[in-house]
Amino acid sequence: MQTSYTVHGMNDKDGFDEISLRLLDELSREATLSQRALADRLGIALGLVNAYIKRLCKKGYLKVKFLPRNRIKYILTPRGFSEKTKLAYKFMQYSLLYFKDVRARIEAIYQRMVQEGVHTVLLWGDGELAELCYISTRGYPLRIVGAVGREHSEHGFFDRPVYTVEDISDIACDAILVASLDETAVKKLSDMAIAPEKIYYLGHEKPQMT
């Protein structure tokens, strides 16, 4: 089963090296992946993949075997498998902390919305954070009218419409909740002529590992 890593922004300074875990995971399942293919799968620069591969080899987590036609096979060593297990455990710990932190932020924002008379909410984003925001409305007198994503869909978000940025001016709602880590999309929102008091930001700070 393929492991899904969805907690964004984790790296060495947070106590967790997400890129190393993802590389070790990909190569444990498909050892002959090219560095370009790895870069595409991880969504990072090719040069960064090359730097991480070199570091993993230097630490003894990977061995390189040269194949015909200039192909390369990356072999996880016993130390590499051990490190992958350790990183996966840290990932689970971090995910739980992150989930609890985000849920607490959502609860606080929803309580504030209710106090300020908000009834209908448009979610800016249609990913996992937005899904968590939708689920968390249970118990609150709030209705999610839809979500803003890249492509329009009539029933693409819990049977609610997915709108594009161009649709914003035509959507009736009391508030917009930014539930996206996409800084480019958030900048688009800040450039629009929308009353600031109508926009609520979830915030993306993450708890520290202990």
C-alpha positions as CSV (number, residue, x, y, z in Angstrom):
1,M,0.0,0.0,0.0
2,Q,1.3,3.4,-0.9
3,T,1.9,5.8,2.0
4,S,0.3,9.2,1.7
5,Y,2.1,12.1,3.2
6,T,-0.1,15.2,3.4
7,V,1.2,17.2,6.3
8,H,2.9,20.1,4.6
9,G,6.1,21.9,5.5
10,M,7.7,19.3,7.7
11,N,11.5,19.3,7.5
12,D,14.6,19.0,9.7
13,K,14.0,22.2,11.7
14,D,10.6,20.8,12.8
15,G,12.2,17.6,14.0
16,F,11.0,15.6,11.0
17,D,12.6,15.1,7.6
18,E,9.6,14.6,5.2
19,I,11.6,14.6,2.0
20,S,13.9,11.8,3.2
21,L,10.9,9.7,4.2
22,R,9.1,10.2,0.9
23,L,12.3,9.4,-1.1
24,L,12.9,6.2,0.9
25,D,9.3,5.2,0.6
26,E,9.2,5.7,-3.2
27,L,12.5,3.9,-3.7
28,S,11.5,1.0,-1.5
29,R,8.6,0.4,-3.8
30,E,10.2,1.2,-7.2
31,A,14.0,1.1,-7.1
32,T,14.7,2.2,-10.6
33,L,12.9,5.5,-10.5
34,S,14.9,8.3,-12.1
35,Q,15.6,11.4,-10.1
36,R,13.4,13.4,-12.5
37,A,10.5,11.0,-11.8
38,L,11.1,11.4,-8.1
39,A,11.1,15.1,-8.4
40,D,7.7,15.0,-10.2
41,R,6.2,12.7,-7.6
42,L,7.4,14.7,-4.7
43,G,6.7,18.1,-6.3
44,I,10.2,19.4,-5.5
45,A,13.1,20.6,-7.6
46,L,15.4,18.1,-9.4
47,G,18.5,19.6,-7.8
48,L,16.9,19.0,-4.3
49,V,16.3,15.4,-5.1
50,N,19.9,15.0,-6.2
51,A,21.2,16.6,-3.0
52,Y,19.0,14.3,-0.8
53,I,19.9,11.2,-2.7
54,K,23.6,12.0,-2.2
55,R,23.0,12.6,1.5
56,L,21.1,9.4,1.9
57,C,23.9,7.4,0.2
58,K,26.5,9.1,2.4
59,K,24.6,8.1,5.5
60,G,24.5,4.5,4.3
61,Y,20.7,4.4,3.8
62,L,20.9,3.9,0.0
63,K,23.3,2.0,-2.3
64,V,23.5,2.8,-6.0
65,K,23.7,0.1,-8.7
66,F,24.4,1.0,-12.3
67,L,22.3,-0.8,-14.9
68,P,22.6,-1.0,-18.7
69,R,21.5,2.0,-20.8
70,N,22.6,4.5,-18.2
71,R,19.9,3.4,-15.8
72,I,20.4,3.4,-12.0
73,K,18.9,1.3,-9.3
74,Y,18.7,2.6,-5.7
75,I,18.8,-0.2,-3.1
76,L,17.7,0.5,0.5
77,T,20.2,-0.9,3.0
78,P,19.2,-2.4,6.4
79,R,20.1,1.0,7.9
80,G,17.8,2.6,5.2
81,F,14.9,0.4,6.1
82,S,15.4,1.2,9.8
83,E,15.6,4.9,9.2
84,K,12.4,4.7,7.0
85,T,10.6,3.0,9.9
86,K,11.8,5.7,12.4
87,L,10.7,8.5,10.1
88,A,7.3,6.9,9.5
89,Y,6.8,6.8,13.3
90,K,7.7,10.4,13.6
91,F,5.3,11.2,10.8
92,M,2.4,9.6,12.7
93,Q,3.3,11.5,15.8
94,Y,3.5,14.8,13.9
95,S,0.3,14.2,12.0
96,L,-1.7,13.7,15.3
97,L,-0.3,16.9,16.7
98,Y,-1.0,18.8,13.5
99,F,-4.6,17.4,13.3
100,K,-5.3,18.4,16.9
101,D,-3.9,21.8,16.4
102,V,-5.9,22.5,13.3
103,R,-9.1,21.2,14.8
104,A,-8.6,23.6,17.7
105,R,-8.1,26.5,15.3
106,I,-11.2,25.6,13.4
107,E,-13.3,25.3,16.5
108,A,-12.1,28.8,17.7
109,I,-12.9,30.4,14.3
110,Y,-16.4,28.8,14.2
111,Q,-17.2,30.0,17.7
112,R,-16.1,33.5,16.6
113,M,-18.2,33.3,13.4
114,V,-21.3,32.3,15.4
115,Q,-20.8,35.2,17.8
116,E,-20.4,37.6,14.8
117,G,-23.6,36.4,13.2
118,V,-22.2,34.4,10.4
119,H,-24.5,31.7,8.9
120,T,-23.1,30.8,5.4
121,V,-19.4,30.1,4.7
122,L,-17.4,29.7,1.5
123,L,-14.2,27.7,2.0
124,W,-11.2,29.0,0.1
125,G,-9.6,25.7,-0.8
126,D,-10.9,22.2,-1.6
127,G,-8.2,20.0,-0.2
128,E,-7.9,18.1,3.1
129,L,-7.9,21.2,5.3
130,A,-11.1,22.3,3.6
131,E,-12.6,18.9,4.1
132,L,-11.7,19.0,7.8
133,C,-13.4,22.5,8.0
134,Y,-16.5,21.0,6.4
135,I,-16.7,18.1,8.8
136,S,-16.1,20.4,11.8
137,T,-19.3,22.4,11.1
138,R,-21.3,19.7,12.8
139,G,-22.9,21.1,15.9
140,Y,-22.6,24.7,14.7
141,P,-25.4,26.7,13.0
142,L,-23.1,27.2,9.9
143,R,-23.7,26.1,6.4
144,I,-20.8,25.6,3.9
145,V,-22.0,26.9,0.5
146,G,-19.1,25.5,-1.5
147,A,-15.3,25.6,-1.9
148,V,-12.9,27.5,-4.1
149,G,-10.6,25.3,-6.2
150,R,-8.8,25.2,-9.5
151,E,-11.6,23.7,-11.6
152,H,-15.4,24.3,-11.5
153,S,-17.6,21.4,-10.4
154,E,-21.3,21.4,-9.5
155,H,-21.1,18.7,-6.8
156,G,-17.4,18.2,-6.3
157,F,-17.1,19.0,-2.6
158,F,-19.4,17.0,-0.3
159,D,-22.2,17.6,-2.9
160,R,-21.4,21.3,-2.8
161,P,-20.1,23.3,-5.8
162,V,-16.4,23.9,-6.4
163,Y,-16.0,27.4,-7.7
164,T,-13.0,29.0,-9.3
165,V,-11.5,32.4,-8.4
166,E,-13.5,34.0,-11.2
167,D,-16.8,32.9,-9.6
168,I,-16.2,34.7,-6.3
169,S,-18.2,37.9,-7.0
170,D,-21.3,35.8,-7.8
171,I,-21.3,33.7,-4.6
172,A,-23.6,34.7,-1.8
173,C,-22.0,34.1,1.6
174,D,-21.5,35.7,5.0
175,A,-17.9,34.8,5.3
176,I,-14.9,33.3,3.5
177,L,-12.7,30.9,5.4
178,V,-9.2,30.5,4.0
179,A,-8.5,26.7,4.3
180,S,-5.5,26.5,1.9
181,L,-1.7,26.4,2.2
182,D,-1.4,27.7,-1.3
183,E,0.2,31.2,-0.8
184,T,-0.4,32.1,-4.4
185,A,-4.2,31.5,-4.0
186,V,-4.3,33.4,-0.7
187,K,-2.5,36.4,-2.4
188,K,-5.2,36.4,-5.1
189,L,-7.8,36.7,-2.4
190,S,-6.0,39.6,-0.7
191,D,-6.0,41.4,-4.1
192,M,-9.7,41.2,-4.5
193,A,-12.2,43.9,-3.4
194,I,-13.6,41.9,-0.5
195,A,-14.4,43.4,2.8
196,P,-11.6,42.3,5.2
197,E,-14.0,41.6,8.0
198,K,-15.6,39.0,5.8
199,I,-12.4,36.9,5.5
200,Y,-11.3,34.5,8.2
201,Y,-7.8,32.9,8.2
202,L,-7.2,29.5,9.6
203,G,-3.5,30.0,10.0
204,H,-0.9,27.5,9.3
205,E,1.5,27.4,12.2
206,K,2.3,23.9,13.3
207,P,3.1,22.4,16.7
208,Q,6.7,21.5,17.6
209,M,7.8,17.9,18.0
210,T,8.8,16.9,21.5
